[in-house]
Amino acid sequence: MKHAIIVTGGKQYRVAEGDVIFVEKLDVAAGESVKFDQVLAVIDGETAKFGAPVIEGASVSANVVKNGKGAKVRVYKMKPKKGYRRTQGHRQPYTKVQIETINA
């Protein structure tokens, strides 16, 4: 099975064809395709290619399934004996993509 390691949103992902992953929000609408050019490595069975730092000419194409927000995370700050309490919520935006092809 062919695998690749890509970089997007400051994070690295190990992907194979057909995988569905959640990445940091991209400015692409649902149903459109996106191309990841920063490919660090491609592993295909016994053979492997590694870039320094990226493989020239390699890319991974994917289809955007949807854009959304993750689960709410509560941020609570408190200073004891001072009466200071703050609650804040945060929902991290994400883009759900399905990997189509790995070109190396």
C-alpha positions as CSV (number, residue, x, y, z in Angstrom):
1,M,0.0,0.0,0.0
2,K,1.3,3.5,-0.9
3,H,1.7,6.0,1.9
4,A,2.9,9.6,2.0
5,I,3.8,12.0,4.7
6,I,2.5,15.5,4.0
7,V,2.7,18.9,5.8
8,T,-0.3,21.2,6.1
9,G,-1.3,23.7,8.7
10,G,2.1,23.2,10.5
11,K,1.4,19.5,11.1
12,Q,2.5,16.3,9.5
13,Y,0.1,13.6,8.4
14,R,0.7,10.0,7.2
15,V,-1.9,9.4,4.5
16,A,-2.8,6.6,2.1
17,E,-5.2,6.7,-0.9
18,G,-8.8,6.7,0.3
19,D,-8.0,8.0,3.8
20,V,-10.2,10.7,5.4
21,I,-8.4,13.2,7.6
22,F,-9.1,16.3,9.6
23,V,-6.7,19.2,8.9
24,E,-6.4,22.8,10.0
25,K,-9.0,25.0,8.1
26,L,-8.3,25.6,4.4
27,D,-9.9,28.3,2.4
28,V,-11.5,25.8,0.0
29,A,-15.2,25.1,-0.3
30,A,-16.7,21.7,0.1
31,G,-16.7,19.6,-3.1
32,E,-13.6,21.2,-4.5
33,S,-10.2,19.6,-4.8
34,V,-7.0,20.6,-3.1
35,K,-3.4,19.7,-3.8
36,F,-0.7,19.3,-1.1
37,D,2.8,20.0,-2.5
38,Q,4.8,19.6,0.6
39,V,5.5,15.8,0.6
40,L,8.2,14.7,3.0
41,A,8.2,11.0,2.1
42,V,6.6,8.4,-0.1
43,I,6.6,4.7,1.0
44,D,5.4,2.1,-1.5
45,G,5.9,-1.4,-0.2
46,E,9.6,-2.1,-0.3
47,T,10.7,1.2,-1.9
48,A,10.8,4.6,-0.1
49,K,11.7,8.1,-1.2
50,F,12.6,10.8,1.4
51,G,13.0,14.4,0.6
52,A,15.5,16.9,1.9
53,P,13.2,18.4,3.2
54,V,10.5,17.8,0.5
55,I,10.4,15.6,-2.6
56,E,10.6,17.7,-5.8
57,G,7.6,17.2,-8.1
58,A,5.6,15.0,-5.6
59,S,2.1,15.9,-4.7
60,V,-1.0,14.5,-3.0
61,S,-4.4,15.4,-4.4
62,A,-7.5,15.4,-2.1
63,N,-11.2,16.2,-2.2
64,V,-12.7,18.5,0.4
65,V,-15.6,16.8,2.1
66,K,-16.7,19.6,4.5
67,N,-15.6,22.5,6.6
68,G,-16.7,22.6,10.2
69,K,-15.8,23.3,13.9
70,G,-14.6,20.8,16.5
71,A,-16.0,20.2,19.9
72,K,-16.1,23.0,22.4
73,V,-13.2,23.3,24.8
74,R,-13.8,25.2,28.0
75,V,-10.9,27.5,29.1
76,Y,-11.2,28.3,32.8
77,K,-8.8,30.7,34.6
78,M,-8.9,31.3,38.4
79,K,-6.7,33.0,40.9
80,P,-7.4,31.7,44.4
81,K,-8.3,34.2,47.2
82,K,-8.6,37.1,44.7
83,G,-12.1,36.6,43.3
84,Y,-10.8,36.2,39.7
85,R,-12.6,33.7,37.6
86,R,-13.0,33.7,33.8
87,T,-14.6,31.1,31.5
88,Q,-14.1,31.1,27.8
89,G,-15.1,28.6,25.1
90,H,-13.2,27.7,21.9
91,R,-14.2,25.7,18.9
92,Q,-11.3,24.9,16.5
93,P,-12.2,25.1,12.8
94,Y,-11.2,22.2,10.6
95,T,-11.4,20.9,7.0
96,K,-12.3,17.3,6.4
97,V,-10.5,15.9,3.3
98,Q,-10.4,12.6,1.5
99,I,-7.2,11.6,-0.1
100,E,-7.6,10.8,-3.8
101,T,-4.1,10.1,-5.3
102,I,-0.5,10.2,-4.4
103,N,1.8,11.4,-7.2
104,A,5.5,10.8,-6.6
